[in-house]
Amino acid sequence: MNNVYPRNFSHIGISVPNLEEAVKFYTEVMGWYLIMAPTEIVEDDSAIGEMCTEVFGEGWGSFRIAHMSTGDRIGVEMFQFKNQTNPEDNFEYWKTGIF
């Protein structure tokens, strides 16, 4: 097995409670580039609608998305979903997963 490190990745997705505030923070504080301004995506038979249905399953309705890029060209997709819940304790470092 040929192990080549470090491994590369092209982009990540982040769910945020307020897309405009997130875009403002990451552009002003982190200096990231705004590639696609906040846009609403709806569940329909368009190419993007069908692609999202393949990812999320049927019945997702709509969401808002913005695309950004870091200085080293890592893409960041930020999603704002309707009716999302924001748990009071949103940082459970003792559990496995991303933190």
N, C-alpha and C positions, 0 to 999 in steps of 0.2 A: 504494500500500500504506500502510495506516495503522499506524504503529508506535507503540504505547503502552508506555511504560516507567515504572517497573519492572513486569515481568510477575508475576502471582500464581501460587501453587500451594497446594494444600490439605493435602497430606500426603506423607510419605516413608516408606520401609520400611528397616529396618536389621536385619541378621542379627547376633546376639550369641551368645557361647558360653555365657553363664549369664544367663537371663532375670531371676531374682530379684536378682542383683547389679546388673544394668543398671537395673532399675526403681528399686532403692534409690539408686543413684548419681544418676540423673536427677531423682528427687524431692527427695533431700536436698541435693545439691550445686547442681543447676541450677534447682530450684524448679518443675519441671514438674508438671502435674496428671496423676494416674492416672485414666484414663477407664474402662478395662477391666482388671481384675486378670489376672495370668497365667492362661491358659486353654488346655487341650489341644483341638486340632481334629483330627478323624480323617477319613480318606477314606471317605465313605459317600454315601448318596443324599439327605442333608439339603441344605437350600439352601446352607449355608456349605461343606459338603463338595463339592457340585457346582461352586460358584463357584471353589474352590481347584483342583479338577481342571482347570477351564478355564484357569487361570493356570499351574499347575505341570505339567500333563499327568498321565496315569494313573501310578499306582504310587508316589505320594509318601508314602503310609502315614499319618503323623501328624506334627504339629509343635505347638509351644507359641507363643502369641502374647499380647502385652499392647498396649493402646492408651494412648498418652499425648498430652498437648497442651502446647505451649510457652505462654509468657505472651502471645504475639501470635497465638494460636489456630492454629498450624501443627500438624497431627496427625502423630504419629510412631508407626508400627507397628513393634514389635520382635518379631522371630522367633527362636526357638531350634529348629533342626532336629536330628533324630537323626543320629548318625554324621557330623556335620560335621567338616571338617578345618580346623585353624587353622595356616596356614603359619608357619614360624619367622620368616621375613622378611615381615611383614604390612604393610609400608609401603614400597612401591616407587614413590616419588615421581617417578621418571623415566619411568614408563609413563603412557600416557593413561588417563583414567578419573577416578573420584572418589577424592579423598584428603583 
